[in-house]
Amino acid sequence: MTDESSVLLTTSRRPSRRTRTFCKNLSYVFPKVISTNRGKLSLEGVAEKALNLNIEKIAFVSRWKGDPGKIQFYRIDRTGLSRFSPSICIKNVKLRRAFKKDSPQKRINSLSIVAPQGHSSDIKRLANALSAFFDTPLLPFGRSYDEDFDAILNLSSVDSMLTLLAFKLIPELIEVGPQIRISRLIWNLN
């Protein structure tokens, strides 16, 4: 599994149980992602662990009041860790177990990202950033994707302040979770 993995997903130092579950959920829906417990490792220690696994990208999920609060993305290069835009501030999440009775809970092996047309430039920009970071194809809205992928990540705007990320199985378009409501995107990381 580590030979084909492209992202190491981990938590802040003292994660809540819900934050650890959220990371495991993300590792089931994003192909090529390994979720690992951070323990007492420093940021540099996590980077070293990733390099030992031949992985050059890290996603950190930190907690806020016991729930997943922020996702930060990093690339590892010869100079060390560099931030990858954006940082995602999470309003709330709905874990996979909340969808269990309505949908099968299988690991997703192929995923594409879909951002409907007509949405804000932030949603399109987020779709492009997620596509680049997770090495996942970005497909135009309305394209027939049922034969090529196990699932899609659908990005949409809930209201003027929130963005919703929903994972849906193909071809039924059954949501499997996790569902992520984003309160804010931080593009300028200086």
mmCIF file of the C-alpha atoms, coordinates in Angstrom:
data_MODEL
# 
_entry.id   MODEL 
# 
loop_
_atom_site.group_PDB 
_atom_site.id 
_atom_site.type_symbol 
_atom_site.label_atom_id 
_atom_site.label_alt_id 
_atom_site.label_comp_id 
_atom_site.label_asym_id 
_atom_site.label_entity_id 
_atom_site.label_seq_id 
_atom_site.pdbx_PDB_ins_code 
_atom_site.Cartn_x 
_atom_site.Cartn_y 
_atom_site.Cartn_z 
_atom_site.occupancy 
_atom_site.B_iso_or_equiv 
_atom_site.pdbx_formal_charge 
_atom_site.auth_seq_id 
_atom_site.auth_comp_id 
_atom_site.auth_asym_id 
_atom_site.auth_atom_id 
_atom_site.pdbx_PDB_model_num 
ATOM 1   C CA . MET A 1 1   ? 0.000   0.000  0.000   1.00 0.00 ? 1   MET A CA 1 
ATOM 2   C CA . THR A 1 2   ? 2.808   2.446  0.748   1.00 0.00 ? 2   THR A CA 1 
ATOM 3   C CA . ASP A 1 3   ? 4.349   1.946  -2.707  1.00 0.00 ? 3   ASP A CA 1 
ATOM 4   C CA . GLU A 1 4   ? 1.419   3.638  -4.383  1.00 0.00 ? 4   GLU A CA 1 
ATOM 5   C CA . SER A 1 5   ? 0.462   6.102  -1.647  1.00 0.00 ? 5   SER A CA 1 
ATOM 6   C CA . SER A 1 6   ? 0.944   9.788  -2.302  1.00 0.00 ? 6   SER A CA 1 
ATOM 7   C CA . VAL A 1 7   ? -0.319  11.487 0.898   1.00 0.00 ? 7   VAL A CA 1 
ATOM 8   C CA . LEU A 1 8   ? 0.313   10.830 4.585   1.00 0.00 ? 8   LEU A CA 1 
ATOM 9   C CA . LEU A 1 9   ? -2.684  11.936 6.653   1.00 0.00 ? 9   LEU A CA 1 
ATOM 10  C CA . THR A 1 10  ? -2.254  12.546 10.362  1.00 0.00 ? 10  THR A CA 1 
ATOM 11  C CA . THR A 1 11  ? -3.588  14.590 13.254  1.00 0.00 ? 11  THR A CA 1 
ATOM 12  C CA . SER A 1 12  ? -2.423  17.252 15.648  1.00 0.00 ? 12  SER A CA 1 
ATOM 13  C CA . ARG A 1 13  ? -0.590  15.979 18.733  1.00 0.00 ? 13  ARG A CA 1 
ATOM 14  C CA . ARG A 1 14  ? -3.572  15.320 20.998  1.00 0.00 ? 14  ARG A CA 1 
ATOM 15  C CA . PRO A 1 15  ? -6.486  14.453 18.720  1.00 0.00 ? 15  PRO A CA 1 
ATOM 16  C CA . SER A 1 16  ? -9.967  13.634 19.888  1.00 0.00 ? 16  SER A CA 1 
ATOM 17  C CA . ARG A 1 17  ? -11.482 10.269 19.033  1.00 0.00 ? 17  ARG A CA 1 
ATOM 18  C CA . ARG A 1 18  ? -13.731 12.006 16.494  1.00 0.00 ? 18  ARG A CA 1 
ATOM 19  C CA . THR A 1 19  ? -10.711 13.609 14.786  1.00 0.00 ? 19  THR A CA 1 
ATOM 20  C CA . ARG A 1 20  ? -8.946  10.227 14.516  1.00 0.00 ? 20  ARG A CA 1 
ATOM 21  C CA . THR A 1 21  ? -12.119 8.680  13.074  1.00 0.00 ? 21  THR A CA 1 
ATOM 22  C CA . PHE A 1 22  ? -12.407 11.539 10.579  1.00 0.00 ? 22  PHE A CA 1 
ATOM 23  C CA . CYS A 1 23  ? -8.826  10.867 9.385   1.00 0.00 ? 23  CYS A CA 1 
ATOM 24  C CA . LYS A 1 24  ? -9.609  7.173  8.920   1.00 0.00 ? 24  LYS A CA 1 
ATOM 25  C CA . ASN A 1 25  ? -12.754 8.141  7.014   1.00 0.00 ? 25  ASN A CA 1 
ATOM 26  C CA . LEU A 1 26  ? -10.702 10.351 4.679   1.00 0.00 ? 26  LEU A CA 1 
ATOM 27  C CA . SER A 1 27  ? -8.218  7.521  4.069   1.00 0.00 ? 27  SER A CA 1 
ATOM 28  C CA . TYR A 1 28  ? -11.121 5.308  2.897   1.00 0.00 ? 28  TYR A CA 1 
ATOM 29  C CA . VAL A 1 29  ? -12.449 7.835  0.385   1.00 0.00 ? 29  VAL A CA 1 
ATOM 30  C CA . PHE A 1 30  ? -9.226  9.361  -0.976  1.00 0.00 ? 30  PHE A CA 1 
ATOM 31  C CA . PRO A 1 31  ? -7.246  6.737  -2.893  1.00 0.00 ? 31  PRO A CA 1 
ATOM 32  C CA . LYS A 1 32  ? -3.498  6.710  -2.230  1.00 0.00 ? 32  LYS A CA 1 
ATOM 33  C CA . VAL A 1 33  ? -3.848  8.179  1.286   1.00 0.00 ? 33  VAL A CA 1 
ATOM 34  C CA . ILE A 1 34  ? -2.430  6.546  4.408   1.00 0.00 ? 34  ILE A CA 1 
ATOM 35  C CA . SER A 1 35  ? -3.775  7.610  7.793   1.00 0.00 ? 35  SER A CA 1 
ATOM 36  C CA . THR A 1 36  ? -1.358  7.305  10.704  1.00 0.00 ? 36  THR A CA 1 
ATOM 37  C CA . ASN A 1 37  ? -1.346  8.260  14.355  1.00 0.00 ? 37  ASN A CA 1 
ATOM 38  C CA . ARG A 1 38  ? 1.070   11.092 15.041  1.00 0.00 ? 38  ARG A CA 1 
ATOM 39  C CA . GLY A 1 39  ? 1.826   10.342 18.660  1.00 0.00 ? 39  GLY A CA 1 
ATOM 40  C CA . LYS A 1 40  ? 4.593   12.582 20.004  1.00 0.00 ? 40  LYS A CA 1 
ATOM 41  C CA . LEU A 1 41  ? 6.242   13.195 16.630  1.00 0.00 ? 41  LEU A CA 1 
ATOM 42  C CA . SER A 1 42  ? 7.194   16.755 15.753  1.00 0.00 ? 42  SER A CA 1 
ATOM 43  C CA . LEU A 1 43  ? 6.305   18.205 12.354  1.00 0.00 ? 43  LEU A CA 1 
ATOM 44  C CA . GLU A 1 44  ? 9.788   17.248 11.172  1.00 0.00 ? 44  GLU A CA 1 
ATOM 45  C CA . GLY A 1 45  ? 9.347   13.738 12.594  1.00 0.00 ? 45  GLY A CA 1 
ATOM 46  C CA . VAL A 1 46  ? 6.149   13.303 10.595  1.00 0.00 ? 46  VAL A CA 1 
ATOM 47  C CA . ALA A 1 47  ? 7.990   14.523 7.478   1.00 0.00 ? 47  ALA A CA 1 
ATOM 48  C CA . GLU A 1 48  ? 10.750  11.978 8.115   1.00 0.00 ? 48  GLU A CA 1 
ATOM 49  C CA . LYS A 1 49  ? 8.166   9.215  8.537   1.00 0.00 ? 49  LYS A CA 1 
ATOM 50  C CA . ALA A 1 50  ? 6.563   10.252 5.237   1.00 0.00 ? 50  ALA A CA 1 
ATOM 51  C CA . LEU A 1 51  ? 9.915   10.208 3.429   1.00 0.00 ? 51  LEU A CA 1 
ATOM 52  C CA . ASN A 1 52  ? 10.618  6.720  4.821   1.00 0.00 ? 52  ASN A CA 1 
ATOM 53  C CA . LEU A 1 53  ? 7.342   5.658  3.160   1.00 0.00 ? 53  LEU A CA 1 
ATOM 54  C CA . ASN A 1 54  ? 8.343   7.440  -0.111  1.00 0.00 ? 54  ASN A CA 1 
ATOM 55  C CA . ILE A 1 55  ? 5.544   9.985  0.372   1.00 0.00 ? 55  ILE A CA 1 
ATOM 56  C CA . GLU A 1 56  ? 6.113   13.672 -0.373  1.00 0.00 ? 56  GLU A CA 1 
ATOM 57  C CA . LYS A 1 57  ? 2.815   15.172 0.818   1.00 0.00 ? 57  LYS A CA 1 
ATOM 58  C CA . ILE A 1 58  ? 1.300   15.461 4.289   1.00 0.00 ? 58  ILE A CA 1 
ATOM 59  C CA . ALA A 1 59  ? -2.190  16.534 5.380   1.00 0.00 ? 59  ALA A CA 1 
ATOM 60  C CA . PHE A 1 60  ? -2.655  17.484 9.056   1.00 0.00 ? 60  PHE A CA 1 
ATOM 61  C CA . VAL A 1 61  ? -6.072  17.530 10.697  1.00 0.00 ? 61  VAL A CA 1 
ATOM 62  C CA . SER A 1 62  ? -6.180  19.584 13.873  1.00 0.00 ? 62  SER A CA 1 
ATOM 63  C CA . ARG A 1 63  ? -9.010  19.674 16.366  1.00 0.00 ? 63  ARG A CA 1 
ATOM 64  C CA . TRP A 1 64  ? -11.198 22.489 17.598  1.00 0.00 ? 64  TRP A CA 1 
ATOM 65  C CA . LYS A 1 65  ? -13.362 21.895 20.662  1.00 0.00 ? 65  LYS A CA 1 
ATOM 66  C CA . GLY A 1 66  ? -13.111 18.116 20.232  1.00 0.00 ? 66  GLY A CA 1 
ATOM 67  C CA . ASP A 1 67  ? -14.065 18.054 16.544  1.00 0.00 ? 67  ASP A CA 1 
ATOM 68  C CA . PRO A 1 68  ? -11.949 18.259 13.392  1.00 0.00 ? 68  PRO A CA 1 
ATOM 69  C CA . GLY A 1 69  ? -11.209 21.977 13.030  1.00 0.00 ? 69  GLY A CA 1 
ATOM 70  C CA . LYS A 1 70  ? -8.681  22.551 10.275  1.00 0.00 ? 70  LYS A CA 1 
ATOM 71  C CA . ILE A 1 71  ? -6.888  20.707 7.494   1.00 0.00 ? 71  ILE A CA 1 
ATOM 72  C CA . GLN A 1 72  ? -3.440  21.951 6.498   1.00 0.00 ? 72  GLN A CA 1 
ATOM 73  C CA . PHE A 1 73  ? -1.470  20.654 3.541   1.00 0.00 ? 73  PHE A CA 1 
ATOM 74  C CA . TYR A 1 74  ? 2.315   20.354 3.173   1.00 0.00 ? 74  TYR A CA 1 
ATOM 75  C CA . ARG A 1 75  ? 4.787   19.216 0.546   1.00 0.00 ? 75  ARG A CA 1 
ATOM 76  C CA . ILE A 1 76  ? 8.177   17.811 1.435   1.00 0.00 ? 76  ILE A CA 1 
ATOM 77  C CA . ASP A 1 77  ? 11.119  18.912 -0.677  1.00 0.00 ? 77  ASP A CA 1 
ATOM 78  C CA . ARG A 1 78  ? 14.875  19.252 -0.239  1.00 0.00 ? 78  ARG A CA 1 
ATOM 79  C CA . THR A 1 79  ? 14.450  22.432 1.814   1.00 0.00 ? 79  THR A CA 1 
ATOM 80  C CA . GLY A 1 80  ? 11.975  20.847 4.224   1.00 0.00 ? 80  GLY A CA 1 
ATOM 81  C CA . LEU A 1 81  ? 8.232   21.324 4.597   1.00 0.00 ? 81  LEU A CA 1 
ATOM 82  C CA . SER A 1 82  ? 6.393   23.915 2.536   1.00 0.00 ? 82  SER A CA 1 
ATOM 83  C CA . ARG A 1 83  ? 2.729   24.820 2.945   1.00 0.00 ? 83  ARG A CA 1 
ATOM 84  C CA . PHE A 1 84  ? 0.240   24.117 0.183   1.00 0.00 ? 84  PHE A CA 1 
ATOM 85  C CA . SER A 1 85  ? -2.811  26.387 -0.162  1.00 0.00 ? 85  SER A CA 1 
ATOM 86  C CA . PRO A 1 86  ? -5.458  26.506 1.123   1.00 0.00 ? 86  PRO A CA 1 
ATOM 87  C CA . SER A 1 87  ? -5.860  25.739 4.801   1.00 0.00 ? 87  SER A CA 1 
ATOM 88  C CA . ILE A 1 88  ? -9.410  24.488 5.279   1.00 0.00 ? 88  ILE A CA 1 
ATOM 89  C CA . CYS A 1 89  ? -11.335 25.650 8.355   1.00 0.00 ? 89  CYS A CA 1 
ATOM 90  C CA . ILE A 1 90  ? -14.033 23.096 9.119   1.00 0.00 ? 90  ILE A CA 1 
ATOM 91  C CA . LYS A 1 91  ? -17.418 24.099 10.504  1.00 0.00 ? 91  LYS A CA 1 
ATOM 92  C CA . ASN A 1 92  ? -18.528 20.499 11.085  1.00 0.00 ? 92  ASN A CA 1 
ATOM 93  C CA . VAL A 1 93  ? -18.285 16.974 9.711   1.00 0.00 ? 93  VAL A CA 1 
ATOM 94  C CA . LYS A 1 94  ? -20.681 14.079 9.341   1.00 0.00 ? 94  LYS A CA 1 
ATOM 95  C CA . LEU A 1 95  ? -18.720 10.840 9.688   1.00 0.00 ? 95  LEU A CA 1 
ATOM 96  C CA . ARG A 1 96  ? -19.156 7.757  7.506   1.00 0.00 ? 96  ARG A CA 1 
ATOM 97  C CA . ARG A 1 97  ? -20.962 5.828  10.246  1.00 0.00 ? 97  ARG A CA 1 
ATOM 98  C CA . ALA A 1 98  ? -23.850 8.318  9.975   1.00 0.00 ? 98  ALA A CA 1 
ATOM 99  C CA . PHE A 1 99  ? -24.401 7.114  6.387   1.00 0.00 ? 99  PHE A CA 1 
ATOM 100 C CA . LYS A 1 100 ? -24.029 3.394  7.138   1.00 0.00 ? 100 LYS A CA 1 
ATOM 101 C CA . LYS A 1 101 ? -27.670 2.334  6.922   1.00 0.00 ? 101 LYS A CA 1 
ATOM 102 C CA . ASP A 1 102 ? -28.168 4.090  3.574   1.00 0.00 ? 102 ASP A CA 1 
ATOM 103 C CA . SER A 1 103 ? -24.927 3.234  1.786   1.00 0.00 ? 103 SER A CA 1 
ATOM 104 C CA . PRO A 1 104 ? -22.233 0.578  1.499   1.00 0.00 ? 104 PRO A CA 1 
ATOM 105 C CA . GLN A 1 105 ? -19.049 1.393  3.421   1.00 0.00 ? 105 GLN A CA 1 
ATOM 106 C CA . LYS A 1 106 ? -16.373 0.180  1.048   1.00 0.00 ? 106 LYS A CA 1 
ATOM 107 C CA . ARG A 1 107 ? -12.930 1.610  0.380   1.00 0.00 ? 107 ARG A CA 1 
ATOM 108 C CA . ILE A 1 108 ? -12.902 3.852  -2.686  1.00 0.00 ? 108 ILE A CA 1 
ATOM 109 C CA . ASN A 1 109 ? -10.192 2.932  -5.190  1.00 0.00 ? 109 ASN A CA 1 
ATOM 110 C CA . SER A 1 110 ? -10.797 5.623  -7.808  1.00 0.00 ? 110 SER A CA 1 
ATOM 111 C CA . LEU A 1 111 ? -12.161 9.107  -7.201  1.00 0.00 ? 111 LEU A CA 1 
ATOM 112 C CA . SER A 1 112 ? -12.786 12.198 -9.291  1.00 0.00 ? 112 SER A CA 1 
ATOM 113 C CA . ILE A 1 113 ? -13.587 15.716 -8.164  1.00 0.00 ? 113 ILE A CA 1 
ATOM 114 C CA . VAL A 1 114 ? -16.576 17.585 -9.553  1.00 0.00 ? 114 VAL A CA 1 
ATOM 115 C CA . ALA A 1 115 ? -17.294 21.276 -9.003  1.00 0.00 ? 115 ALA A CA 1 
ATOM 116 C CA . PRO A 1 116 ? -20.594 22.351 -10.559 1.00 0.00 ? 116 PRO A CA 1 
ATOM 117 C CA . GLN A 1 117 ? -20.466 25.222 -13.010 1.00 0.00 ? 117 GLN A CA 1 
ATOM 118 C CA . GLY A 1 118 ? -21.732 28.600 -11.945 1.00 0.00 ? 118 GLY A CA 1 
ATOM 119 C CA . HIS A 1 119 ? -20.333 28.356 -8.424  1.00 0.00 ? 119 HIS A CA 1 
ATOM 120 C CA . SER A 1 120 ? -17.974 30.818 -6.820  1.00 0.00 ? 120 SER A CA 1 
ATOM 121 C CA . SER A 1 121 ? -14.375 31.132 -7.893  1.00 0.00 ? 121 SER A CA 1 
ATOM 122 C CA . ASP A 1 122 ? -13.359 29.889 -4.406  1.00 0.00 ? 122 ASP A CA 1 
ATOM 123 C CA . ILE A 1 123 ? -15.075 26.537 -5.040  1.00 0.00 ? 123 ILE A CA 1 
ATOM 124 C CA . LYS A 1 124 ? -13.385 26.188 -8.423  1.00 0.00 ? 124 LYS A CA 1 
ATOM 125 C CA . ARG A 1 125 ? -10.062 27.166 -6.882  1.00 0.00 ? 125 ARG A CA 1 
ATOM 126 C CA . LEU A 1 126 ? -10.559 24.641 -4.047  1.00 0.00 ? 126 LEU A CA 1 
ATOM 127 C CA . ALA A 1 127 ? -11.451 21.906 -6.563  1.00 0.00 ? 127 ALA A CA 1 
ATOM 128 C CA . ASN A 1 128 ? -8.234  22.616 -8.487  1.00 0.00 ? 128 ASN A CA 1 
ATOM 129 C CA . ALA A 1 129 ? -6.145  22.644 -5.287  1.00 0.00 ? 129 ALA A CA 1 
ATOM 130 C CA . LEU A 1 130 ? -7.606  19.339 -4.018  1.00 0.00 ? 130 LEU A CA 1 
ATOM 131 C CA . SER A 1 131 ? -7.140  17.779 -7.444  1.00 0.00 ? 131 SER A CA 1 
ATOM 132 C CA . ALA A 1 132 ? -3.469  18.812 -7.523  1.00 0.00 ? 132 ALA A CA 1 
ATOM 133 C CA . PHE A 1 133 ? -2.709  17.793 -3.933  1.00 0.00 ? 133 PHE A CA 1 
ATOM 134 C CA . PHE A 1 134 ? -4.424  14.393 -3.978  1.00 0.00 ? 134 PHE A CA 1 
ATOM 135 C CA . ASP A 1 135 ? -3.510  13.570 -7.618  1.00 0.00 ? 135 ASP A CA 1 
ATOM 136 C CA . THR A 1 136 ? -7.202  13.167 -8.380  1.00 0.00 ? 136 THR A CA 1 
ATOM 137 C CA . PRO A 1 137 ? -8.786  14.059 -11.736 1.00 0.00 ? 137 PRO A CA 1 
ATOM 138 C CA . LEU A 1 138 ? -11.010 17.121 -11.921 1.00 0.00 ? 138 LEU A CA 1 
ATOM 139 C CA . LEU A 1 139 ? -14.002 16.533 -14.155 1.00 0.00 ? 139 LEU A CA 1 
ATOM 140 C CA . PRO A 1 140 ? -16.420 19.012 -15.665 1.00 0.00 ? 140 PRO A CA 1 
ATOM 141 C CA . PHE A 1 141 ? -19.900 18.968 -14.199 1.00 0.00 ? 141 PHE A CA 1 
ATOM 142 C CA . GLY A 1 142 ? -22.348 16.829 -16.166 1.00 0.00 ? 142 GLY A CA 1 
ATOM 143 C CA . ARG A 1 143 ? -19.764 14.534 -17.758 1.00 0.00 ? 143 ARG A CA 1 
ATOM 144 C CA . SER A 1 144 ? -20.614 10.848 -17.697 1.00 0.00 ? 144 SER A CA 1 
ATOM 145 C CA . TYR A 1 145 ? -18.236 9.439  -15.090 1.00 0.00 ? 145 TYR A CA 1 
ATOM 146 C CA . ASP A 1 146 ? -20.061 6.285  -14.074 1.00 0.00 ? 146 ASP A CA 1 
ATOM 147 C CA . GLU A 1 147 ? -17.772 3.789  -15.810 1.00 0.00 ? 147 GLU A CA 1 
ATOM 148 C CA . ASP A 1 148 ? -14.441 5.347  -14.874 1.00 0.00 ? 148 ASP A CA 1 
ATOM 149 C CA . PHE A 1 149 ? -14.567 5.899  -11.093 1.00 0.00 ? 149 PHE A CA 1 
ATOM 150 C CA . ASP A 1 150 ? -15.871 4.339  -7.886  1.00 0.00 ? 150 ASP A CA 1 
ATOM 151 C CA . ALA A 1 151 ? -16.951 7.719  -6.505  1.00 0.00 ? 151 ALA A CA 1 
ATOM 152 C CA . ILE A 1 152 ? -16.944 11.471 -6.928  1.00 0.00 ? 152 ILE A CA 1 
ATOM 153 C CA . LEU A 1 153 ? -16.143 14.268 -4.517  1.00 0.00 ? 153 LEU A CA 1 
ATOM 154 C CA . ASN A 1 154 ? -18.843 16.839 -5.121  1.00 0.00 ? 154 ASN A CA 1 
ATOM 155 C CA . LEU A 1 155 ? -18.092 20.433 -4.119  1.00 0.00 ? 155 LEU A CA 1 
ATOM 156 C CA . SER A 1 156 ? -21.020 22.795 -3.706  1.00 0.00 ? 156 SER A CA 1 
ATOM 157 C CA . SER A 1 157 ? -22.027 25.998 -2.008  1.00 0.00 ? 157 SER A CA 1 
ATOM 158 C CA . VAL A 1 158 ? -24.530 25.644 0.833   1.00 0.00 ? 158 VAL A CA 1 
ATOM 159 C CA . ASP A 1 159 ? -25.027 29.360 1.313   1.00 0.00 ? 159 ASP A CA 1 
ATOM 160 C CA . SER A 1 160 ? -22.814 32.372 0.764   1.00 0.00 ? 160 SER A CA 1 
ATOM 161 C CA . MET A 1 161 ? -20.510 31.400 3.667   1.00 0.00 ? 161 MET A CA 1 
ATOM 162 C CA . LEU A 1 162 ? -20.293 27.581 3.564   1.00 0.00 ? 162 LEU A CA 1 
ATOM 163 C CA . THR A 1 163 ? -18.853 25.071 1.132   1.00 0.00 ? 163 THR A CA 1 
ATOM 164 C CA . LEU A 1 164 ? -19.938 21.439 1.274   1.00 0.00 ? 164 LEU A CA 1 
ATOM 165 C CA . LEU A 1 165 ? -17.739 18.480 0.313   1.00 0.00 ? 165 LEU A CA 1 
ATOM 166 C CA . ALA A 1 166 ? -19.711 15.252 -0.240  1.00 0.00 ? 166 ALA A CA 1 
ATOM 167 C CA . PHE A 1 167 ? -18.387 11.853 -1.358  1.00 0.00 ? 167 PHE A CA 1 
ATOM 168 C CA . LYS A 1 168 ? -20.845 9.903  -3.550  1.00 0.00 ? 168 LYS A CA 1 
ATOM 169 C CA . LEU A 1 169 ? -20.667 6.407  -5.022  1.00 0.00 ? 169 LEU A CA 1 
ATOM 170 C CA . ILE A 1 170 ? -21.017 5.998  -8.773  1.00 0.00 ? 170 ILE A CA 1 
ATOM 171 C CA . PRO A 1 171 ? -23.387 5.336  -10.567 1.00 0.00 ? 171 PRO A CA 1 
ATOM 172 C CA . GLU A 1 172 ? -26.101 5.603  -7.892  1.00 0.00 ? 172 GLU A CA 1 
ATOM 173 C CA . LEU A 1 173 ? -24.778 8.902  -6.459  1.00 0.00 ? 173 LEU A CA 1 
ATOM 174 C CA . ILE A 1 174 ? -25.346 7.597  -2.927  1.00 0.00 ? 174 ILE A CA 1 
ATOM 175 C CA . GLU A 1 175 ? -23.512 9.704  -0.356  1.00 0.00 ? 175 GLU A CA 1 
ATOM 176 C CA . VAL A 1 176 ? -21.089 7.665  1.771   1.00 0.00 ? 176 VAL A CA 1 
ATOM 177 C CA . GLY A 1 177 ? -19.363 10.290 3.897   1.00 0.00 ? 177 GLY A CA 1 
ATOM 178 C CA . PRO A 1 178 ? -17.563 11.885 5.412   1.00 0.00 ? 178 PRO A CA 1 
ATOM 179 C CA . GLN A 1 179 ? -19.422 15.074 4.638   1.00 0.00 ? 179 GLN A CA 1 
ATOM 180 C CA . ILE A 1 180 ? -17.428 18.234 5.329   1.00 0.00 ? 180 ILE A CA 1 
ATOM 181 C CA . ARG A 1 181 ? -18.848 21.716 5.825   1.00 0.00 ? 181 ARG A CA 1 
ATOM 182 C CA . ILE A 1 182 ? -16.157 24.331 5.325   1.00 0.00 ? 182 ILE A CA 1 
ATOM 183 C CA . SER A 1 183 ? -16.536 27.662 7.089   1.00 0.00 ? 183 SER A CA 1 
ATOM 184 C CA . ARG A 1 184 ? -13.465 29.360 5.605   1.00 0.00 ? 184 ARG A CA 1 
ATOM 185 C CA . LEU A 1 185 ? -10.576 28.840 3.215   1.00 0.00 ? 185 LEU A CA 1 
ATOM 186 C CA . ILE A 1 186 ? -7.245  30.504 3.969   1.00 0.00 ? 186 ILE A CA 1 
ATOM 187 C CA . TRP A 1 187 ? -5.375  31.053 0.715   1.00 0.00 ? 187 TRP A CA 1 
ATOM 188 C CA . ASN A 1 188 ? -2.635  33.408 1.873   1.00 0.00 ? 188 ASN A CA 1 
ATOM 189 C CA . LEU A 1 189 ? -0.429  31.277 4.122   1.00 0.00 ? 189 LEU A CA 1 
ATOM 190 C CA . ASN A 1 190 ? 2.282   33.856 4.885   1.00 0.00 ? 190 ASN A CA 1 
# 
